[in-house]
Amino acid sequence: MSETKEKIEGENLGGIYYTDRITGDSGEGTLTAGKIVFTDDVSLIGLRVAQVEAMHLKQDLVLIRGKL
C-alpha cells in the first residue's frame, strides 16, 4: 500500500500522513504533509488526515488566585 513520491513537502497544516517507510527512489507526484507518522498498522498506511487551525475555538477565562 506504500506510495513512492518524487518530492515530499512540509507544510504547517499539510495534514498527517501515515506510512510504513520512505525511500529515496524517484516516483510520480508530490506528498504535502505537516507530519509523517510511521506505523505498521496496515489499515492506516497510505492514509492522510487533514489538519485545521483551532483558532475558531472559544477562549475560556481562568480564575487564578482570586484575580481575572
VMD Tcl script that draws the C-alpha trace (Angstrom):
set ca {
  {0.00 0.00 0.00}
  {3.02 2.31 0.15}
  {3.38 5.06 -2.41}
  {6.60 6.30 -3.94}
  {6.77 10.09 -4.25}
  {9.31 12.16 -6.12}
  {9.12 15.01 -3.62}
  {7.89 15.46 -0.04}
  {6.97 18.98 1.08}
  {6.40 20.02 4.68}
  {3.56 22.43 5.36}
  {2.23 23.67 8.70}
  {-1.33 22.45 8.12}
  {-0.47 19.89 5.45}
  {-2.13 17.03 7.28}
  {-0.89 13.85 8.92}
  {0.33 11.10 6.58}
  {0.69 7.51 7.84}
  {3.26 5.25 6.20}
  {5.49 2.29 6.95}
  {8.52 3.54 5.02}
  {10.04 6.34 2.99}
  {12.53 5.52 0.27}
  {14.83 7.65 -1.87}
  {13.52 6.23 -5.15}
  {12.08 8.77 -7.58}
  {8.41 8.29 -8.40}
  {5.46 10.34 -9.50}
  {3.79 13.18 -7.66}
  {4.34 15.23 -4.54}
  {3.31 14.45 -0.98}
  {2.44 17.51 1.10}
  {2.21 16.79 4.80}
  {2.62 18.59 8.09}
  {3.59 15.41 9.90}
  {4.65 11.94 8.76}
  {3.82 9.12 11.18}
  {5.45 5.72 10.78}
  {3.17 2.79 11.62}
  {2.89 -0.93 10.99}
  {-0.93 -0.83 11.15}
  {-1.99 -1.88 7.63}
  {-5.32 -0.04 7.94}
  {-3.51 3.31 8.43}
  {-0.74 3.03 5.81}
  {-1.35 5.50 2.97}
  {-3.97 7.44 4.96}
  {-3.77 11.25 5.03}
  {-5.75 13.10 7.71}
  {-6.40 16.81 7.11}
  {-5.46 19.31 9.82}
  {-7.30 22.53 10.60}
  {-6.44 25.53 12.73}
  {-8.04 25.66 16.17}
  {-8.33 29.46 16.28}
  {-12.11 29.21 15.97}
  {-12.39 27.70 19.47}
  {-13.82 29.92 22.22}
  {-11.32 31.02 24.82}
  {-12.13 30.41 28.50}
  {-11.18 32.78 31.28}
  {-9.38 31.05 34.13}
  {-9.51 32.45 37.67}
  {-6.01 32.48 39.17}
  {-5.50 33.37 42.84}
  {-8.76 35.28 43.02}
  {-7.99 37.62 40.08}
  {-9.08 37.74 36.46}
}
mol new
graphics top color blue
foreach p $ca { graphics top sphere $p radius 0.5 }
foreach p [lrange $ca 0 end-1] q [lrange $ca 1 end] { graphics top cylinder $p $q radius 0.2 }
display resetview
